[in-house]
Amino acid sequence: QVQLVESGGGLVQPGGSLRLSCAVSGIRFDLYAMTWYRQAPGKQRDLVASITRSGITNYADSVKGRFTISRDNGKNTVYLQMNGLKPEDTAVYYCHVLSSRYQGDWGQGTQVTVSS
């Protein structure tokens, strides 16, 4: 029922920055908390950051101080600003609705590769 379209990934050098976007449709976006996950090849999908409907944020220890999650309810979009990127940040990044109702709904993800 919910559509999630991630974009903004790419190849970046260590220490560089990227801004990911996730366009959300099919739901009242402003009523839901949103999250970003990432998954590297052969590894499990891990929670990176979350943001409540009112803008309260939380981060995994591995990205705290480097990544910033934000949302624009007028555009039905959630963002992930990534600074000081490290090779271990290389993964496919996915946004997700924080609700049991939509726990099975995932987008295509966007690839982030950090390499020199």
PyMOL commands that set and color helices and strands:
alter all, ss='L'
color gray80, all
select helices_A, chain A and resi 29-31+87-89+100-102
alter helices_A, ss='H'
color red, helices_A
select strands_A, chain A and resi 3-7+10-12+18-25+34-39+46-51+57-59+67-72+77-82+91-97+110-114
alter strands_A, ss='S'
color yellow, strands_A
deselect
rebuild
show_as cartoon
